[in-house]
Amino acid sequence: MSARPGRILRDISIDEPYPRDNAFRSSNRFSSHCETLFGLLGEASHGTSEFYRARAAITRRLIEKHGFNIVAVEADWPDAAAIDRYVRHKALHVGTGPAFRRFPMWMWRNVEVANFVDWLRAHNADLHSDRHAGFFGLDIYSLNSSIRAVLDYLERVDPDAARIARERYGCLTPWQRDPATYGRAALNSGFARCELPVTNALHDLLKKRLDYEAHDGETYLDAVQNARLIAAAERYYRVMYYGSAESWNLRDTHMFETLCNLLEWRGKDAKAIVWAHNSHIGNAAATDMGEARDEINIGQLCRNKFGGQAALIGFGTHRGTVAAASEWDGPMEVKTVRPSHEDSIERLCHDSGIGRFLLDLRPGKSPALRAELEKARLERAIGVIYRPETELASHYFDARLSNQFDGYVWFDETRAVTPLPAEAREGALETYPFGL
């Protein structure tokens, strides 16, 4: 690899404070990205402390100085709803359990997120409710919790409708605990699919919008979103066994549509921050996700619909530790992140010799840098599973960084998030959504 890219990075990059420092949140380097409707903040792994701390610091600045009022994360809607009620000083619903109790718990049930949640609650404390910033989930995996949430809502506002919905959702009852088995069963010819019953349940909620909103508009929003999630999840698990891009695209489309619904709900003053993995945030069309596998993602959908109003910010690291599992539903481990591959974007950043920086990759800002980073290079992606022994095959894909992101935050060495205890403390549920 030539030294030229490294020299370009050294010339363009500015060393940033560590994200634990208040100076990171106050850095003017982020200000020019703030005059947007959307700040989409990524992460190269689901278990790296610096990524969470940096996103929290940037988000604080966007909320405090630029009027952002929606924090939408790659998490299940019902779990995030418990957090939202806490940060906006609303009572938890009766029977609500501690948030984020299923695999991978550490992804959101960690000290870094808890510290941000506490700050957001304190920030909202002295503001009128119309100015509160909320915390919302975008993901699609909470089938069991979402069914329960819809039925609980209807029992409160319309018991007759609850009875009908319970019958309709009964189609999914055998599969609630393990929805993937529904997908396997749906492959069999003659299987009674649940698409029509769950769709009808959603349509009934939408038809009665005016009546239900009269009770409480926010609880209606929660119920409708859970009903939308159930319908999307039914489709997701039904198509996941076909081995195509369809299930990925359905999931990211659902997350994008949920984001759009939140913007519509907040009205003309809505400004959203999204926390999700780089693979969801960066424009898929600039990677082999889109070029080779026909996959789309939230970043691409936002870019297509909102253009320059969406700022896509990626994150990366060279080495360190990460919280991850070795297999799905396995225990969390603190794993050593291997030094980045010699042909990767990450190695290019490492070779700059700068420990922390932000690259501004927007058109017209740094033509030489953009031209160099338009070349396809390997990029690393670590999810909730990390297999360093097969890292090149399991965790790298081709990407053109300056077309994938508008900005890129770099931490040369990083460490794993600190998970919260798995067991809730008795009697604490009323005061804290993690049950601590």
N, C-alpha and C positions, 0 to 999 in steps of 0.2 A: 504494500500500500504506500503510495506517495506521501510525502510530508505535507503537501499543499493543503489538503482538507484540514489537517490539524492546525496549520497556520491561520487559515480562515477562521476557524473556531476561536482561536486565541485572540484574533483581532476583533471579532464581533462580540464575543461573550463577555459578560460582566459577572464577577464572582458575587454570589448572593449570600445573605446571612443564613444561618441554620434555621429551619422552620420552627424550632422551639423559641427563637428569639422574636421579640415584638417587632424588631426591625424588618423581619421577613414580611410580616403583614403590612407594614408601612411602606414597603419598597415601591417607588414610583415606576419601576420596571413593569408592573402589572397594570398601571393606570390606563395605558392606551388600549388595553384589551377590554376595558370595563364598559365602554359606551356601546353596549350591545343589549339585546333582549335575552341572550342565552350565553352563559359561560359553561362549557362542557369540559370538565376536569377529569382526566383519565388516571390511570395507574398501570404500571407494567406488571404488577402482581396484586393479588388480593390480600396479601399479608405483610406489607412493608410499612413500617412506622413513618418514615419520612414522607411517603406519599400521602398518608392520611393527615399528618400534621400540616403539610404544605397546603393541601386542599382546604383544611379547616382555616388556616391563616388567610388564604386568598378569599375564601367565602366570607369570613368576618369582614374583610375590607369591602367586599361587594355589597354586603348587607348594610354596613354602617355608613359608607360613603357614596354608594351608587344606587341605593333604593331597591336592591334585589329582595324578593320576598317569598321565593319558593326554593327549597332545597330538595331535589328529586334524586333518589339514589337507586342503585342496582340492588334492590331489596324487595322483599314481599310486602305488598300493600298492608295487610293487617298488622304485621309487626311494626312497620314504620308508622302506622296510625296510632299505636300506643305511644311512640316517641312524640308524634305530633301533638297529641292531646297534652302530654307532659310539658312540652316547650311552650305551648300556647295556653297553659294554665287552665285546662279543662279536665274535668274528672274522668278517670278511666271508666269504661263501661263495666257494669257488673259482670263478673265472670271472666274478665280479661286476664289471661295469664301473662307471665313475664315474656318480654319480647325476645326474639331471635334465639329460640331454643332448639332448632333443628340444624343439621349439618348444612353449611359450615358455620358453626356458631361464632368462631373467632372473627369472621369477616366483618361483622357489625358489632358484636358483643366484645368490645375491646376498650382499653383505657383511652385510646386516642379518640374514638367516637364519643365515649362517655364525657370526656372533657369538653368536646365541642357542644354536645347536647346541653350540658350544664350552662355553658356560656350563652347558648341560644335562649334558654329559658330565662336567664338573667337579663338578657337584652330585651326580651319581650315584656318584662315585668312592668315597666313604667310606660308602656305604649298602649294606645287604644287598640282594641282587638282588630280593627280594620287595618292596622299597620303591622300586625304580627307577621313575622316570617315563619313559615311552616316547614315541616319535614315529612316527605312523602315517598312511598315505594313505587317503583316502576315495574317490578318483575312479575313473573307469571306462575310461580311454583306453589302458591299457597292454596291449593284446591280445597283441602279439608277446612282450613281456617276461614276461607272466604265463604263457603257454603254455610258454615255456622254463623258468620257475621250477617249474611243476608236474612237468614231465618230469624235470628234474634231481632233484627231491625223490624221485620214485618210483624213479628209477634207483638211489638210495642205499638205499631201504628195501624195495622190492618190484619187482625188474626185470621180472617177468611182467606186473604191472599197468602198468608203464611202456610195455611193448610194445603193450598194448591201448589205452592212452591216446593213444599216438603215432598209432595208426591212426584213432582217433576225431577227434583234433585235425587230422588230415590233411585233413579237409573244409575247414578254414579256412586251410590252408597257402598257397594262392594269393593270399590276401587279407591276410596278416599285416602286410606292409609298408605297405599302404594300405587299411585296413579299410573306408573309405567306399565303395570299389568293390564290396565285398560287398553293401552295401545297395542299390546300383544294380542289381547282378545279381539280387538276390532279388526285385526287382519283376517280373521276367519269369516268366510262367507256365511250369510244368514245371521250374523251377530246383530243384535238390536242396539244400534248406536244411540248415543245420548245427545246428539247434536240438536235435534228439534226441541226436546223438552227444555234444555238449558237456554236455548235461544228464545223460546217463548217466555221463560221466566224473566229474562232481561227485557223483552219487549213490554211485558206487563208493567215492570217498574217504570220504564220510560213513558208509557201511556198515562200513568198516574202521577207524573211529575208535579203538576200544580197542586194536587191534593197533598202529596207527601211533603213537598217543600214547605208547605204551610206549618207543618209540625216543627221542622228544623232543617234548614237548607243544607247545613254541613253534614248532618247524619245521613241525609238523602244522598249527597255526593258520595259518601263512604259506601253506602249500600249499592249504588249503581256501579261504582268502580269495582266492587267485589263481584257483582253479577257479570260485568264485562270480563273480568279476569276468569271466572268460571267458564264462560263461553270460549274464551281464547285458549284456556288450558285444555279444555276438551279437544279442541282442534289440534293443539300442540302434541298431546300425548297420542292422538290418533295418527299423526303423520310422522312421528319421530323414528319409526322403524323402517321407513322407506329409504333411509340413507342418503337423502338429497339435502340441498340447501333449504328446503321448505320449512323445516322446524326452526332452524336458526332465524330465517327471515320472518317467520310468524312471531317469534319471541321479540325480536327487535322492533318489528312493526307495532306490536302491542305496547312496548315501552314508549315508543314515539307517540302513539295515539294517546296514551295515558298522560304524557307530558303536555300534549296539545289540549287535552281536557282540563288539566290543571290551569293552564294559561287562560282558557276561556272562563273558568270559574273565578279566577282572580280579577278578570276584567282588564280594562285599558292600562292599568298601572302594573300589570304582571311582568316580572323579570325573574328568570329562572336560572339556577345553578344545578348542573347535573354531575353526580359522582358515579362513575362507572369505569370498567376496565378500558384500557386503550383500544382493545379490539371492538368495543362498542362505540367509543368516542371518536376515534380517527376515521376519516373518510374511507370507507371500505373500497371505493373505486380506485384508490391509489395504492392498493395492496393486492396480493394474490387471492385474498378473500373474494374480492369482486372480479378480478381479472381472470382467475382460474376456476373459482368455485361458485360464481354467480350469487354470492352472499351480499346482502345489504346490512346496514346498521344504523343506529340512532344518528351518528354524526353525518352520514351521507344523506339521510332523510331530512335532517335539519338544514344541511347545506342546500339541498335541492329546493326546499320550501321557503327558507328564510334568508338564503344567501349570506351576505356579510353581517347580518344581524346575529349570527351564531359564531362564537369564537371557540375553536376546537383546540384544547391544550393537552398535549401528551406528556408523559413522565417516563424517565428511564434511569437505570443504574448499571454499574459494571459488576459489582460483587457485594457480598455481605451475607446476611441471613434473612430468611423469610419463614413466615408461618404458613404451613401447607400440609396436606395429607399425601400419602403414597397411593391411595385408591379412594374411590367414591365411598362416602360414609365411614371413612377410616378416621383414626384419631389425629388431632393436630400434632405436628412435629415442628420443631425449629430446625430448619434445614439450611445447610450452607449453599449459597448461590455461587455457582461456578463463575470464574472470570469470563467475560463476554467473548464470543467467537471472534476470531481475527478479521473476518469479513463482514462484521455487523456494524450497524449504526452505533451501537453501544461502545464498541471498541474505538470507533472514530472519536466519540465524545471523550472517552477515557484518555486517548492519546493527546488530547488538547492540553492535558496537565492541569486543568481547572476543576476543582472539586465540586463546585455547585454553580449552576448558571441557568439563565433563561434565554432561549433563542427566539427571536421574533421572525417568524417565517412567512409573514403576510406579503403578498405581491407588492413590489416597489420599495420594500424596506432594506433588503440586503441582497442585491441581485447575484453577486458572486456566491454567497452562501446558499441561496435558493437553487442556483444552477448545480452546485455540487451535490446538494441533498435531493435533487430530483432523480439522481441515479438510483437504481434499484439496489438495495442492500438488505441483508438479513436483519430482522428485528425480533427481539425476544418477547415472549408472552408467557407469563406464569399465572395460572389460574388458582383454584383451590387445591389442585393436584400438581405436584412438582416431582418430576422424575429426572434428576440430574444425570443418571446413568445413560439416558437416551435423549439428552437435552436437544441436540441438533435436530433430530427427527420429531420430537414431541413438542418443542417450545419455540421454534423459529419459523418465520415466514418472510417472504419478500415484501418490501415496502419502499415507497418513495416519500421520504419524510416530509419534504417541503410541500407536497401535495396532500399529504395525509393530515397534517396539523397546521394550525395558525401559529402555534407556539409550542415549545418543548422545554420542560423543566428537567434538569439533570442533577442527580446526586451520585457521585462516583462510588461511594460505599454506603450501604444502608443496613438496617437491622429489622428484625421481625417486630410486628405489633405485640403488645402485651394483652393477652386475653383476660377477660373478666371471669370470675368463678362461674362454673356451670350451674351450681345450685343457688336458687333464690333464697334470700334470708327471710324467714317467717315474719309476717306482719309488715313487710316493707313495700308490698305491692302498691298500696294506696299512694305512696309518695314518690315512687320511682319506677319507670317502666321496665328496667332491667331486673327489678326485684332485689336490689342490693341495699 
